[in-house]
Amino acid sequence: MAVLPIVKYGDPILRTRTEHIADIQTVLPFIDDMFETMYEEAGMGLAANQVGLDMNFAVIDISHTEEDEGPRIVINPEILESTGHYDMEEGCLSIPEIRATIARPEKVHVRYQDEEGTTREEWFDGLLGRVIQHEVDHLNGVFYIDHLTPAKHALIDKRLVEIAETGAPTTGITL
């Protein structure tokens, strides 16, 4: 297994909708490296485009906080419907040192394929639902900061420029 470099804010691949995966076999060689990278960076989820892959899949593992949840692989995920609303602080491996409280649906109904190619539909809520929404956004070229109000976004603009230029801001911020 290998730790892959995380693509940082400013790289065009992060603003591009990833390519649908027709052949699940093309994903399999990257899964272990994606999990290893996510664990090395202390993340809960990692979308393929965050390591430079134009592929529509993500790895997720929240077992360090939710013991009954194991690692998951979601391929070609799409949110079919959502209900409720709740706010929670989020961060991102591609936008280091910046955290913000983001409003998202409380529950989401998701269709995806697993690593064996089986199509599944499930409702997710809580932390797992939040992480899935975050990763689906990534796969669609959307950042969690895109959900901020213009005024809150303006507070981090300088730091975003620093990340795009150097890979990290000079100081962190939580909104």
C-alpha positions as CSV (number, residue, x, y, z in Angstrom):
1,M,0.0,0.0,0.0
2,A,1.1,3.6,-0.6
3,V,0.1,6.9,0.7
4,L,-1.0,9.1,-2.2
5,P,-0.5,12.9,-2.4
6,I,-3.7,14.8,-1.5
7,V,-4.7,17.3,-4.2
8,K,-5.2,20.8,-2.6
9,Y,-7.7,23.5,-3.2
10,G,-7.0,25.3,-6.5
11,D,-6.4,22.2,-8.6
12,P,-8.9,22.0,-11.4
13,I,-9.7,18.3,-10.9
14,L,-11.4,19.2,-7.6
15,R,-13.9,21.4,-9.5
16,T,-14.6,18.7,-12.2
17,R,-17.5,16.2,-12.0
18,T,-15.8,12.8,-11.9
19,E,-16.2,10.2,-14.6
20,H,-18.8,7.5,-14.1
21,I,-17.2,4.1,-13.5
22,A,-18.5,1.5,-16.0
23,D,-16.0,-1.2,-15.0
24,I,-15.7,-1.7,-11.3
25,Q,-12.4,-3.5,-11.8
26,T,-10.7,-0.2,-12.7
27,V,-11.3,1.0,-9.1
28,L,-10.0,-2.0,-7.2
29,P,-6.2,-1.2,-7.6
30,F,-6.7,2.1,-5.9
31,I,-8.9,1.1,-2.9
32,D,-6.2,0.1,-0.5
33,D,-4.0,3.1,-1.3
34,M,-7.1,5.4,-0.8
35,F,-7.8,4.0,2.6
36,E,-4.1,4.2,3.6
37,T,-4.0,7.8,2.5
38,M,-7.2,8.7,4.4
39,Y,-5.9,7.0,7.6
40,E,-2.5,8.7,7.3
41,E,-4.2,12.1,7.0
42,A,-6.7,11.3,9.8
43,G,-9.7,11.7,7.5
44,M,-13.1,10.1,7.6
45,G,-13.7,10.1,3.9
46,L,-11.6,10.5,0.7
47,A,-13.0,11.1,-2.8
48,A,-10.9,9.8,-5.8
49,N,-10.4,13.3,-7.3
50,Q,-8.8,14.3,-4.0
51,V,-5.8,12.1,-5.0
52,G,-6.0,13.1,-8.6
53,L,-8.2,10.3,-10.0
54,D,-11.0,11.2,-12.4
55,M,-13.1,8.4,-11.1
56,N,-16.5,8.5,-9.3
57,F,-15.8,6.7,-6.1
58,A,-14.9,7.4,-2.5
59,V,-13.7,5.5,0.6
60,I,-15.2,6.2,4.0
61,D,-14.4,5.0,7.5
62,I,-16.0,6.5,10.6
63,S,-15.3,3.5,12.8
64,H,-13.0,5.5,15.1
65,T,-16.1,7.4,16.4
66,E,-18.9,5.0,15.4
67,E,-17.8,1.5,16.4
68,D,-20.7,-0.2,14.7
69,E,-19.7,1.3,11.3
70,G,-16.9,-0.3,9.2
71,P,-15.1,0.9,6.2
72,R,-17.2,1.6,3.1
73,I,-16.5,2.0,-0.6
74,V,-19.1,3.9,-2.6
75,I,-18.9,3.8,-6.4
76,N,-21.0,6.1,-8.6
77,P,-22.9,7.4,-5.6
78,E,-26.0,9.6,-6.1
79,I,-28.2,11.2,-3.6
80,L,-31.8,10.3,-4.6
81,E,-33.6,12.3,-1.9
82,S,-33.0,13.9,1.5
83,T,-34.9,15.0,4.6
84,G,-34.4,17.2,7.6
85,H,-31.7,19.7,8.3
86,Y,-28.8,20.0,10.7
87,D,-25.6,22.0,11.2
88,M,-22.3,20.4,11.9
89,E,-18.6,21.5,11.7
90,E,-16.7,20.1,8.6
91,G,-13.2,20.2,7.4
92,C,-11.5,18.8,4.3
93,L,-8.1,17.2,3.5
94,S,-7.9,19.3,0.4
95,I,-8.5,22.5,2.3
96,P,-6.2,22.1,5.4
97,E,-6.7,24.2,8.5
98,I,-10.1,25.6,7.7
99,R,-13.2,24.3,9.4
100,A,-16.8,25.7,9.1
101,T,-20.3,24.8,10.4
102,I,-22.3,23.7,7.3
103,A,-26.0,23.1,7.0
104,R,-26.9,19.8,5.3
105,P,-29.9,17.4,5.2
106,E,-30.2,15.2,8.2
107,K,-30.9,12.0,6.2
108,V,-30.0,11.0,2.6
109,H,-31.2,8.2,0.4
110,V,-28.2,7.1,-1.7
111,R,-27.8,4.8,-4.6
112,Y,-24.3,3.4,-5.2
113,Q,-22.3,0.4,-6.2
114,D,-20.1,-1.6,-3.8
115,E,-16.6,-3.0,-4.7
116,E,-18.3,-6.1,-6.2
117,G,-20.5,-4.1,-8.5
118,T,-23.7,-4.7,-6.6
119,T,-26.1,-1.7,-6.8
120,R,-27.4,-0.7,-3.4
121,E,-29.8,1.9,-2.1
122,E,-29.7,2.9,1.6
123,W,-30.7,5.7,3.9
124,F,-27.9,7.3,5.8
125,D,-28.0,9.8,8.7
126,G,-25.8,11.1,11.5
127,L,-22.0,11.3,10.9
128,L,-22.1,8.6,8.1
129,G,-24.8,10.6,6.3
130,R,-22.7,13.7,6.6
131,V,-19.5,12.2,5.3
132,I,-21.3,10.6,2.4
133,Q,-22.8,13.9,1.4
134,H,-19.4,15.6,1.7
135,E,-17.7,13.0,-0.5
136,V,-20.6,13.0,-3.1
137,D,-20.1,16.8,-3.3
138,H,-16.4,16.3,-4.0
139,L,-17.2,13.8,-6.8
140,N,-19.4,16.5,-8.3
141,G,-16.8,19.2,-8.1
142,V,-18.3,20.9,-5.0
143,F,-16.5,21.8,-1.8
144,Y,-18.2,22.1,1.6
145,I,-17.2,25.8,1.7
146,D,-19.5,26.3,-1.3
147,H,-22.4,25.9,1.2
148,L,-21.2,29.0,3.1
149,T,-22.9,32.4,2.9
150,P,-21.0,34.9,0.8
151,A,-20.0,36.8,4.0
152,K,-18.6,33.8,5.7
153,H,-16.8,32.7,2.5
154,A,-15.2,36.2,2.3
155,L,-13.6,35.5,5.7
156,I,-11.6,32.6,4.3
157,D,-10.8,33.9,0.8
158,K,-7.2,34.9,1.7
159,R,-6.5,31.5,3.2
160,L,-7.9,29.8,0.1
161,V,-5.5,31.7,-2.1
162,E,-2.7,30.6,0.2
163,I,-3.7,27.0,-0.1
164,A,-4.0,27.2,-3.9
165,E,-0.5,28.8,-4.0
166,T,1.4,26.9,-1.3
167,G,-0.8,23.9,-0.3
168,A,-1.5,25.3,3.2
169,P,-2.7,28.5,4.8
170,T,-0.4,30.4,7.2
171,T,-3.0,30.2,9.9
172,G,-6.1,28.1,10.5
173,I,-9.6,29.3,11.0
174,T,-12.9,27.9,12.2
175,L,-16.2,29.6,11.2
